[in-house]
Amino acid sequence: MKRIIYLVTILGAILVGCNPLDDINNDLDNQDQGAVASAEYTLTDDDYDALELPFGSFDSEDDAKEMLPAYIDSELYPYLGNGSSVLIGYNLYVGAAEGVSDYTGAEVYNLTNSDYAATGSDAFGFYPNIDATTKIPDVLSAQITSPTEGQIELATYKQYTEIPEVGLANLVEYNFAGSLEGWSIGEEFGTDAVWTSQTGYVQGNGYFGGQVPNIEWLISPEIDLTSETDLKLQIKQQVDFVGDISLIKVLVKTDWDGTTLDVNTWDEITFANMPASGGGMTLSEDYDFSAYDGQTIHIAFRYESTDSDATRWRIESLAIKTLGATGATDSKGEYFMFTEGSWEAVEDVYYLSSADYNSMGTGSGQPGQYDNFSSSLPADTYIPAYLEMTAPYSYAQDDENIIVIYKYYSSTCSCTQTRGNLYTVVDGQWTPHQTTVATTLQFGKENGVWVPDNTIRYTLTNEDYEYMGTTLVGDTNITGGLATLTDYHDYDSSWSQEDIRYSLAILLNHIDPNAEEGQKYLVSYLVYSGGIAEFSMKFIKNEGEWVDPDTLD
C-alpha cells in the first residue's frame, strides 16, 4: 500500500545567510528532487501489517526510530525533499498488566474422553450437574508428571449444557476457523501458497491472477484410533469454480513416513454427498470409517490445479465419530496452579468460553461467529460490557479487578493466538489496562535520509517581538533598531543575521528555559525590506546555549 503525495510548490525554506534572496536561490540549487514541506500522519492497521507488527505497536521508541525512516521514504512521503519534516503518530507498547503473560503463555491440557470417564462422565464432556473445577485437579495429578511449584496449567474441556443422548459423537474434531489445527503443508509440485488459513475455514486455491499448475497437500497430525471401533468420518466443505472434481482428494494412510507424497499409496475417501459447485458449505454423510478402527492414521487434503482448472476448495471442519453421548456443549477453560503438592484453581482469572463469545453476538462480524476477537473486533470494546452484564462481576466495586483470557485471530500470521488483559473497576466502570499508548515521533529529511528529529517549529507572535524589543533595550550586542520589533512586529534591513540570531536566542531562553541538551528549534520570523517576507532560522541547545547546528561538528 503506497501513499504518494504530489507536491508542486515549495512550502518552506531554511534561510540563514545575510541576503534572503541569495539564500532562496542557494536552497533551491541544493535541494534534492522533491518539495519541502511539513506533514503529520498516524499509522493505521495496514501500516502495522506492512511493518510486520502483528500487535499494532512498537516495542520501544528505538524500534520506531529504526524502522520508520525507510517506511516513510518508500511508502508514505517518497516525494518530500531535504528540509522536510514528518510527525508520525504511533502506538508504543508499554507492557501488559503484571501477571497476564503467566496465563497467556501457560501450558494447555485438553481433557480427553478417558479423563471425563475417570471423573464419572461416561461421555465426551462433563455432565451439566458436575462441577468441573473440583474434578480437574485429579485429572491433572494423574496426567502431568513431575509438575514444579508454581506451574500454571490451562485445562480446556467441554461441559454439556443439557443431558446428552446416546448416539454418534465426535471423537476427533478439527475446526479450521482461523487455524490450520496443527496440520502441515506438503509441496508436491509448484511454488505457490495453495493452502491458506482463513477466518472461517482453510482454503485450497490455485488461482493467482489466472489458473496456475500446483499440487499441494494439507496433512493432519498423527491420529491415534488404537482403542476405537465403529468409526465414522464427516467433513463440511465447499467447492467453487469446479472443472475436474477428481483433482481434489481426501486421503488416508496408516503408515505414512512423514515425507513421501505419493497419491498412489494413500486410500481415497469418496463421499456420496459432495457439494455442488457454488453451492456453499455442505455437510457430508457419516462416512463408514470402520476400516481404520484400532489404527493410527494420517488424513490429507490433496489439492491439484492446472493451467486451465483451479477449483476453490474450502473446508470448515472434519470429525471422526463413534458411538457415544451427544448433546449441546460449552467449550470452557480454567487455570490451575501447582501449589504445595496439589493443583489449585486460580482465582480472579477467567477464560472466555464459547457461550461467552456467543453472548456477544453470533452474527457476521461478531465475536460469537468464530469464538474470537480480531483487529476489527477489539476485545477491549466487548469485554467491559460483558463483565458489566455477567454475575458476579456486575456487582463489582471500585478497584476490583479480574484478568480475562481470550482468543484473538491475527491476520498477520493467519492464526489464532491466546491473549488477555487486566480489567479494573474505575468510577463504577470496567476499564481495561492500556498495554499501548499513543505517542508521536518527528523525523526530518537530511541528505536524502529521514532521521529522528526533535525540532520544534515555532512562529513568532506579536508578544514575542514586543518581548525582545523591551528586553534588548541597552544591550550593546544589538545594532538593529528595536522600534521595528515593538511597533511593527518584524525585523528590518538594519538587522544583521547575527543580530537576529542573538535576539532569537534570548527569546528561546524565555519561552523554553528548561529545554534539554540537543533540543532543536526552527523559528520563523518576518523581515520588512520593501515588503514583508517570512524566513526561518535553525537552533540547537548545545552546552546550555542556543547555537546554529550547522556550526557543530
C-alpha positions as CSV (number, residue, x, y, z in Angstrom):
1,M,0.0,0.0,0.0
2,K,1.6,3.3,-1.1
3,R,0.6,6.8,-0.2
4,I,2.1,9.1,-2.8
5,I,1.8,12.8,-2.1
6,Y,2.4,15.1,-5.1
7,L,3.7,18.4,-4.1
8,V,4.2,21.0,-6.7
9,T,5.1,24.1,-4.7
10,I,7.9,24.9,-2.2
11,L,6.1,25.2,1.1
12,G,9.0,26.3,3.3
13,A,12.7,27.1,3.3
14,I,15.5,27.3,5.8
15,L,17.3,30.6,5.4
16,V,20.4,31.6,7.4
17,G,22.5,33.8,5.1
18,C,22.8,37.5,5.0
19,N,20.9,38.0,1.8
20,P,17.4,36.3,1.9
21,L,17.1,36.2,-1.9
22,D,20.5,34.6,-2.3
23,D,19.5,32.1,0.4
24,I,16.4,31.2,-1.5
25,N,18.4,30.6,-4.7
26,N,21.0,28.5,-2.9
27,D,18.4,26.5,-1.2
28,L,16.7,25.6,-4.5
29,D,20.0,24.7,-6.1
30,N,21.0,22.4,-3.2
31,Q,17.6,20.7,-2.8
32,D,17.3,17.1,-3.8
33,Q,14.4,16.4,-6.1
34,G,11.3,16.8,-4.0
35,A,9.4,19.6,-2.4
36,V,10.0,20.8,1.2
37,A,7.0,20.5,3.5
38,S,5.8,19.5,6.9
39,A,3.3,16.7,7.4
40,E,1.5,14.8,10.1
41,Y,0.4,11.1,9.8
42,T,-0.9,8.5,12.2
43,L,-0.1,4.8,11.4
44,T,-3.1,2.5,10.6
45,D,-3.6,-1.2,11.0
46,D,-2.5,-1.6,7.4
47,D,0.8,0.1,8.2
48,Y,1.5,-2.1,11.1
49,D,0.8,-5.2,9.0
50,A,3.2,-3.8,6.3
51,L,5.8,-3.3,9.0
52,E,5.2,-6.8,10.3
53,L,4.0,-5.7,13.7
54,P,1.0,-8.0,14.3
55,F,0.2,-6.5,17.7
56,G,-0.2,-3.0,16.2
57,S,2.5,-1.3,18.2
58,F,6.3,-0.8,18.5
59,D,8.1,-2.4,21.4
60,S,10.2,0.7,22.0
61,E,10.9,4.2,20.8
62,D,14.2,2.9,19.5
63,D,12.4,0.3,17.3
64,A,10.2,3.1,15.9
65,K,13.3,5.2,15.2
66,E,15.0,2.3,13.4
67,M,12.0,1.0,11.3
68,L,10.1,4.2,10.3
69,P,12.6,6.1,8.2
70,A,12.7,3.6,5.4
71,Y,8.9,3.2,5.6
72,I,8.4,7.0,5.4
73,D,10.6,7.2,2.4
74,S,9.2,4.3,0.4
75,E,5.5,4.2,1.4
76,L,4.3,7.5,3.0
77,Y,6.2,10.5,1.6
78,P,8.6,9.5,-1.2
79,Y,8.4,12.9,-2.9
80,L,9.4,15.1,0.1
81,G,12.9,16.5,-0.1
82,N,15.6,17.6,2.2
83,G,14.5,20.0,4.9
84,S,11.1,18.4,5.2
85,S,9.6,17.1,8.4
86,V,7.0,14.5,9.3
87,L,5.3,14.0,12.6
88,I,4.3,10.3,12.9
89,G,1.7,9.2,15.4
90,Y,2.1,5.6,16.5
91,N,1.3,3.1,19.3
92,L,4.1,2.3,21.8
93,Y,3.9,-0.9,23.8
94,V,4.2,-0.1,27.5
95,G,3.6,-3.7,28.7
96,A,0.8,-5.9,29.7
97,A,-0.5,-5.8,33.2
98,E,1.5,-7.7,35.7
99,G,0.8,-11.4,35.7
100,V,-1.2,-11.6,32.4
101,S,1.7,-13.3,30.5
102,D,1.7,-16.1,33.1
103,Y,-1.7,-17.2,31.8
104,T,-1.4,-16.3,28.1
105,G,1.8,-18.4,27.9
106,A,0.6,-21.3,30.2
107,E,0.8,-24.9,29.1
108,V,-2.5,-26.3,27.9
109,Y,-4.0,-29.6,28.8
110,N,-7.1,-30.7,26.8
111,L,-9.2,-33.2,28.7
112,T,-9.8,-36.5,26.9
113,N,-12.7,-38.9,26.8
114,S,-10.9,-41.1,29.3
115,D,-10.5,-38.1,31.6
116,Y,-14.2,-37.5,31.6
117,A,-14.9,-41.2,32.2
118,A,-12.5,-41.2,35.1
119,T,-14.4,-38.4,36.8
120,G,-17.8,-40.1,36.3
121,S,-19.0,-38.6,33.0
122,D,-19.1,-41.5,30.5
123,A,-19.4,-39.1,27.5
124,F,-17.4,-36.5,25.7
125,G,-17.6,-33.8,28.3
126,F,-18.7,-33.2,31.9
127,Y,-22.4,-33.6,32.6
128,P,-24.3,-30.4,33.4
129,N,-24.5,-31.2,37.1
130,I,-20.8,-31.9,37.6
131,D,-18.6,-29.1,39.0
132,A,-15.6,-29.3,36.6
133,T,-13.4,-27.2,39.0
134,T,-13.5,-29.9,41.6
135,K,-12.8,-32.7,39.2
136,I,-9.9,-31.3,37.1
137,P,-7.2,-31.3,39.8
138,D,-7.4,-35.1,40.0
139,V,-7.1,-35.3,36.2
140,L,-4.0,-33.1,36.2
141,S,-2.4,-35.0,39.0
142,A,-2.9,-38.2,37.0
143,Q,-1.8,-36.9,33.7
144,I,1.0,-34.3,34.4
145,T,4.2,-35.9,35.6
146,S,6.7,-34.1,37.8
147,P,5.0,-30.6,38.0
148,T,7.0,-27.8,39.5
149,E,6.0,-25.5,42.3
150,G,4.0,-22.6,40.9
151,Q,3.4,-24.2,37.5
152,I,0.3,-22.9,35.8
153,E,-1.8,-25.1,33.5
154,L,-4.8,-24.2,31.4
155,A,-7.3,-27.1,31.4
156,T,-9.7,-26.9,28.5
157,Y,-12.8,-29.1,28.4
158,K,-16.4,-29.4,27.3
159,Q,-19.4,-29.3,29.5
160,Y,-22.8,-30.4,28.4
161,T,-25.5,-27.8,28.7
162,E,-28.2,-30.5,28.6
163,I,-28.4,-34.2,29.4
164,P,-26.7,-35.9,26.5
165,E,-28.3,-38.6,24.4
166,V,-26.6,-41.8,23.2
167,G,-25.6,-41.7,19.5
168,L,-22.8,-40.7,17.3
169,A,-20.4,-38.3,18.9
170,N,-17.2,-36.5,17.8
171,L,-14.1,-38.5,18.8
172,V,-11.6,-36.3,16.9
173,E,-12.6,-32.9,15.7
174,Y,-10.8,-30.3,13.6
175,N,-12.4,-26.8,13.3
176,F,-10.4,-24.8,10.7
177,A,-11.8,-21.4,11.6
178,G,-8.7,-19.2,11.7
179,S,-6.3,-22.1,12.3
180,L,-4.6,-25.0,10.5
181,E,-5.3,-27.0,13.7
182,G,-1.7,-28.4,13.6
183,W,-2.0,-29.7,10.0
184,S,1.2,-29.4,7.9
185,I,1.6,-28.3,4.3
186,G,3.5,-30.5,1.8
187,E,4.6,-29.3,-1.6
188,E,4.4,-31.9,-4.4
189,F,4.6,-29.6,-7.4
190,G,4.7,-25.8,-7.8
191,T,5.8,-23.0,-5.5
192,D,2.6,-21.1,-4.8
193,A,1.0,-20.9,-1.4
194,V,-2.1,-23.0,-2.3
195,W,-3.4,-23.8,1.2
196,T,-4.1,-20.8,3.4
197,S,-5.9,-20.3,6.8
198,Q,-8.9,-18.0,6.5
199,T,-11.1,-16.6,9.2
200,G,-13.8,-19.3,8.9
201,Y,-12.1,-22.2,7.1
202,V,-8.9,-23.5,5.5
203,Q,-8.8,-22.9,1.7
204,G,-7.1,-24.6,-1.2
205,N,-6.8,-22.3,-4.3
206,G,-4.6,-22.5,-7.4
207,Y,-5.8,-19.2,-8.9
208,F,-3.1,-16.5,-8.8
209,G,-4.3,-13.9,-11.4
210,G,-5.1,-17.0,-13.5
211,Q,-5.0,-20.8,-13.2
212,V,-1.5,-21.9,-12.1
213,P,-0.4,-25.6,-12.0
214,N,0.2,-26.7,-8.4
215,I,-0.1,-29.8,-6.3
216,E,-0.1,-29.2,-2.6
217,W,-1.1,-31.3,0.4
218,L,-2.5,-30.4,3.8
219,I,-1.7,-33.3,6.2
220,S,-3.1,-34.0,9.7
221,P,-1.0,-34.8,12.7
222,E,-0.9,-38.4,13.6
223,I,-4.4,-39.6,14.8
224,D,-4.4,-42.4,17.3
225,L,-7.5,-44.6,17.0
226,T,-6.0,-47.7,18.5
227,S,-8.7,-48.3,21.1
228,E,-11.7,-47.1,18.9
229,T,-14.3,-49.0,16.9
230,D,-17.3,-48.4,14.7
231,L,-15.8,-45.2,13.4
232,K,-17.5,-42.6,11.1
233,L,-15.9,-39.7,9.2
234,Q,-17.7,-36.4,8.3
235,I,-16.5,-33.3,6.5
236,K,-18.0,-29.8,6.0
237,Q,-16.7,-28.3,2.7
238,Q,-17.5,-26.1,-0.2
239,V,-16.2,-26.1,-3.8
240,D,-16.4,-23.3,-6.4
241,F,-15.2,-22.8,-10.0
242,V,-15.0,-26.6,-10.3
243,G,-13.7,-28.2,-13.5
244,D,-12.4,-31.7,-12.8
245,I,-13.6,-32.5,-9.3
246,S,-11.2,-35.5,-9.2
247,L,-8.3,-33.1,-8.9
248,I,-9.2,-32.6,-5.2
249,K,-9.0,-35.6,-2.9
250,V,-9.4,-36.6,0.7
251,L,-6.8,-39.3,1.5
252,V,-6.0,-41.6,4.4
253,K,-2.8,-43.5,5.2
254,T,-1.9,-45.8,8.1
255,D,1.9,-45.9,7.7
256,W,3.0,-42.5,6.4
257,D,6.7,-42.0,6.7
258,G,6.2,-38.2,7.3
259,T,7.8,-37.1,4.0
260,T,6.7,-39.1,0.9
261,L,3.8,-37.6,-1.1
262,D,2.7,-40.4,-3.4
263,V,-1.1,-40.3,-4.1
264,N,-1.0,-43.9,-5.2
265,T,0.0,-45.2,-1.8
266,W,-2.9,-43.4,0.0
267,D,-6.5,-44.5,0.3
268,E,-9.0,-42.1,-1.2
269,I,-12.3,-41.2,0.6
270,T,-15.2,-40.7,-1.8
271,F,-18.2,-39.0,-0.2
272,A,-21.7,-39.6,-1.6
273,N,-22.8,-36.1,-0.5
274,M,-20.3,-33.9,-2.4
275,P,-21.1,-30.2,-2.5
276,A,-22.3,-28.7,-5.8
277,S,-20.1,-26.1,-7.4
278,G,-21.0,-22.7,-5.9
279,G,-23.5,-24.3,-3.6
280,G,-22.0,-23.2,-0.3
281,M,-20.8,-25.2,2.7
282,T,-22.1,-28.8,2.6
283,L,-22.0,-31.3,5.4
284,S,-21.2,-34.8,4.2
285,E,-22.8,-38.0,5.3
286,D,-21.4,-40.0,8.2
287,Y,-18.9,-42.0,6.0
288,D,-18.2,-45.5,7.2
289,F,-14.6,-45.2,8.5
290,S,-14.5,-48.6,10.3
291,A,-11.7,-49.8,8.0
292,Y,-9.5,-47.7,10.3
293,D,-10.8,-49.0,13.6
294,G,-7.9,-49.5,16.0
295,Q,-5.3,-47.9,13.8
296,T,-3.0,-44.9,13.8
297,I,-3.6,-42.8,10.7
298,H,-3.0,-39.5,8.9
299,I,-5.6,-37.7,6.8
300,A,-4.7,-35.5,3.9
301,F,-6.4,-33.0,1.6
302,R,-4.6,-33.1,-1.7
303,Y,-5.2,-30.1,-4.0
304,E,-4.2,-30.1,-7.7
305,S,-4.7,-27.3,-10.2
306,T,-3.7,-27.0,-13.9
307,D,-3.2,-24.1,-16.3
308,S,-7.0,-24.3,-17.1
309,D,-8.6,-25.7,-14.0
310,A,-8.3,-24.2,-10.4
311,T,-11.1,-25.2,-8.1
312,R,-11.5,-23.2,-4.9
313,W,-11.8,-25.7,-2.1
314,R,-12.9,-24.6,1.4
315,I,-13.0,-26.9,4.4
316,E,-14.7,-25.7,7.6
317,S,-14.4,-28.8,9.7
318,L,-13.6,-32.5,9.8
319,A,-14.7,-35.0,12.5
320,I,-14.1,-38.7,13.3
321,K,-17.1,-40.1,15.2
322,T,-18.0,-43.1,17.2
323,L,-21.0,-44.3,19.2
324,G,-21.3,-42.2,22.3
325,A,-23.2,-39.5,24.0
326,T,-24.2,-36.3,22.2
327,G,-25.7,-33.0,23.2
328,A,-25.0,-29.3,23.2
329,T,-21.8,-28.4,25.0
330,D,-19.9,-25.3,26.0
331,S,-16.1,-25.2,25.4
332,K,-14.5,-23.9,28.5
333,G,-11.1,-23.4,30.2
334,E,-9.8,-23.0,33.7
335,Y,-6.4,-22.2,35.2
336,F,-4.8,-24.3,37.9
337,M,-1.6,-23.8,39.8
338,F,0.5,-26.5,41.4
339,T,1.0,-25.4,45.0
340,E,2.4,-27.4,47.9
341,G,1.9,-30.7,46.2
342,S,-1.6,-30.2,44.7
343,W,-3.4,-28.5,41.9
344,E,-5.5,-25.5,43.0
345,A,-7.9,-23.4,40.9
346,V,-6.6,-19.9,40.2
347,E,-8.9,-17.1,41.4
348,D,-9.6,-13.8,39.6
349,V,-8.6,-15.2,36.2
350,Y,-11.3,-16.0,33.7
351,Y,-11.0,-17.9,30.3
352,L,-13.8,-16.9,28.0
353,S,-16.0,-19.9,26.9
354,S,-17.8,-20.4,23.6
355,A,-21.0,-19.4,25.3
356,D,-19.4,-16.2,26.4
357,Y,-18.5,-15.3,22.8
358,N,-22.0,-16.2,21.7
359,S,-23.4,-13.8,24.3
360,M,-21.6,-11.0,22.5
361,G,-23.4,-11.8,19.2
362,T,-23.2,-14.7,16.8
363,G,-23.8,-12.9,13.5
364,S,-21.3,-12.0,10.8
365,G,-18.7,-9.7,12.2
366,Q,-19.4,-10.5,15.9
367,P,-17.3,-12.4,18.4
368,G,-19.5,-15.5,18.6
369,Q,-19.3,-16.2,14.8
370,Y,-15.8,-17.8,15.3
371,D,-15.3,-17.5,19.0
372,N,-12.5,-15.0,18.9
373,F,-11.6,-11.3,18.7
374,S,-9.6,-9.6,16.0
375,S,-8.4,-6.1,14.9
376,S,-11.9,-5.4,13.7
377,L,-13.4,-6.9,16.8
378,P,-11.3,-5.4,19.7
379,A,-11.6,-7.3,22.9
380,D,-11.4,-4.2,25.0
381,T,-14.6,-3.0,23.3
382,Y,-16.6,-6.1,24.2
383,I,-15.3,-7.5,27.4
384,P,-16.1,-4.5,29.7
385,A,-19.7,-4.7,28.6
386,Y,-19.7,-8.4,29.1
387,L,-18.3,-8.1,32.7
388,E,-20.9,-5.5,33.5
389,M,-23.7,-7.8,32.5
390,T,-22.3,-11.1,33.9
391,A,-22.8,-12.1,37.5
392,P,-21.0,-11.9,39.8
393,Y,-19.0,-9.2,38.0
394,S,-22.0,-6.9,37.6
395,Y,-21.8,-6.1,41.3
396,A,-18.1,-5.2,41.4
397,Q,-16.8,-2.3,43.4
398,D,-14.2,0.3,42.6
399,D,-10.6,-1.2,42.4
400,E,-11.8,-4.7,42.0
401,N,-10.1,-6.5,39.1
402,I,-10.0,-9.6,37.0
403,I,-7.8,-11.0,34.3
404,V,-9.7,-12.2,31.2
405,I,-8.0,-14.5,28.7
406,Y,-9.4,-14.8,25.2
407,K,-8.7,-16.0,21.7
408,Y,-7.5,-13.5,19.0
409,Y,-7.3,-14.0,15.3
410,S,-4.3,-12.3,13.8
411,S,-4.4,-11.6,10.1
412,T,-0.7,-11.1,10.0
413,C,0.1,-14.7,10.9
414,S,-3.3,-16.1,9.8
415,C,-3.5,-17.8,13.2
416,T,-5.4,-17.7,16.4
417,Q,-3.5,-16.5,19.5
418,T,-4.1,-16.6,23.2
419,R,-4.2,-13.1,24.6
420,G,-5.5,-11.4,27.7
421,N,-5.8,-8.2,29.8
422,L,-6.5,-6.9,33.3
423,Y,-9.8,-5.2,33.8
424,T,-10.4,-3.0,36.8
425,V,-13.5,-1.1,38.1
426,V,-12.8,2.6,37.9
427,D,-15.6,5.0,38.8
428,G,-18.1,2.1,38.6
429,Q,-17.0,1.1,35.1
430,W,-14.9,-1.9,34.0
431,T,-11.7,-0.4,32.5
432,P,-9.1,-2.3,30.5
433,H,-5.4,-1.9,31.3
434,Q,-3.8,0.1,28.4
435,T,-0.9,-2.0,27.0
436,T,-0.1,0.7,24.5
437,V,0.0,4.5,24.5
438,A,-0.5,6.8,21.5
439,T,2.6,8.9,21.0
440,T,4.4,10.8,18.3
441,L,7.9,10.9,16.8
442,Q,9.2,13.5,14.4
443,F,11.5,12.8,11.5
444,G,13.4,15.3,9.3
445,K,15.0,14.6,5.9
446,E,18.7,15.3,5.8
447,N,21.0,14.5,2.9
448,G,18.3,12.3,1.4
449,V,17.7,10.3,4.6
450,W,14.9,10.5,7.2
451,V,16.3,10.8,10.7
452,P,14.6,11.2,14.1
453,D,14.2,14.9,14.7
454,N,13.1,16.7,17.8
455,T,12.8,20.0,16.0
456,I,10.1,22.3,17.3
457,R,8.7,24.6,14.6
458,Y,7.9,27.9,16.1
459,T,6.5,31.1,14.6
460,L,7.0,34.4,16.4
461,T,3.9,36.1,17.8
462,N,3.3,39.8,18.4
463,E,4.1,39.3,22.0
464,D,7.4,37.7,21.1
465,Y,8.5,40.7,19.1
466,E,7.5,43.0,21.9
467,Y,9.3,40.9,24.5
468,M,12.6,41.1,22.5
469,G,12.1,44.9,21.8
470,T,11.7,45.6,25.5
471,T,14.3,43.1,26.8
472,L,17.1,44.2,24.5
473,V,17.0,47.9,25.4
474,G,20.5,48.9,26.3
475,D,22.0,45.7,25.0
476,T,25.3,46.7,23.3
477,N,25.3,43.4,21.3
478,I,22.5,44.7,19.1
479,T,22.9,47.2,16.3
480,G,19.5,46.8,14.7
481,G,16.6,49.1,15.5
482,L,14.3,47.9,18.4
483,A,11.4,50.1,17.4
484,T,10.5,47.8,14.4
485,L,10.1,44.9,16.9
486,T,7.7,46.7,19.2
487,D,5.9,48.9,16.7
488,Y,5.7,46.7,13.6
489,H,6.3,43.2,14.9
490,D,9.1,42.4,12.4
491,Y,12.7,42.9,11.7
492,D,14.0,45.3,9.0
493,S,17.1,45.9,6.9
494,S,19.0,47.4,9.9
495,W,19.2,43.9,11.5
496,S,22.1,41.6,10.5
497,Q,21.7,37.8,10.6
498,E,24.0,37.8,13.7
499,D,21.7,40.3,15.5
500,I,18.6,38.3,14.5
501,R,20.2,35.1,15.8
502,Y,21.2,36.8,19.1
503,S,17.7,38.2,19.7
504,L,16.0,34.9,18.9
505,A,18.3,33.0,21.3
506,I,17.2,35.5,24.0
507,L,13.6,34.7,23.2
508,L,14.1,30.9,23.2
509,N,15.6,31.2,26.7
510,H,12.4,32.9,27.6
511,I,9.8,30.6,26.0
512,D,11.7,27.3,26.8
513,P,14.0,27.9,29.7
514,N,14.2,24.2,30.6
515,A,14.9,22.9,27.2
516,E,17.1,19.7,27.3
517,E,20.5,19.5,25.7
518,G,20.1,18.7,22.0
519,Q,16.7,20.2,21.6
520,K,16.2,21.8,18.2
521,Y,14.1,24.8,17.0
522,L,13.2,26.1,13.6
523,V,12.0,29.7,14.3
524,S,10.0,31.6,11.7
525,Y,10.1,35.4,11.7
526,L,9.2,38.4,9.5
527,V,11.6,40.8,7.8
528,Y,10.5,44.1,6.1
529,S,12.6,45.2,3.2
530,G,10.3,47.0,0.7
531,G,7.8,44.3,1.6
532,I,7.2,41.6,4.2
533,A,8.8,38.2,3.8
534,E,9.0,35.2,6.2
535,F,12.3,33.5,6.9
536,S,13.4,30.7,9.3
537,M,16.4,30.1,11.4
538,K,17.7,26.9,13.0
539,F,18.8,26.5,16.6
540,I,20.1,23.7,18.8
541,K,20.7,23.7,22.6
542,N,24.4,22.9,23.0
543,E,26.2,23.2,26.3
544,G,23.4,25.4,27.6
545,E,23.5,27.8,24.7
546,W,21.2,28.2,21.6
547,V,23.6,27.9,18.6
548,D,23.5,27.3,14.9
549,P,23.5,23.5,14.4
550,D,25.4,23.9,11.1
551,T,28.4,25.2,13.1
552,L,28.7,22.0,15.1
553,D,30.8,19.0,14.0
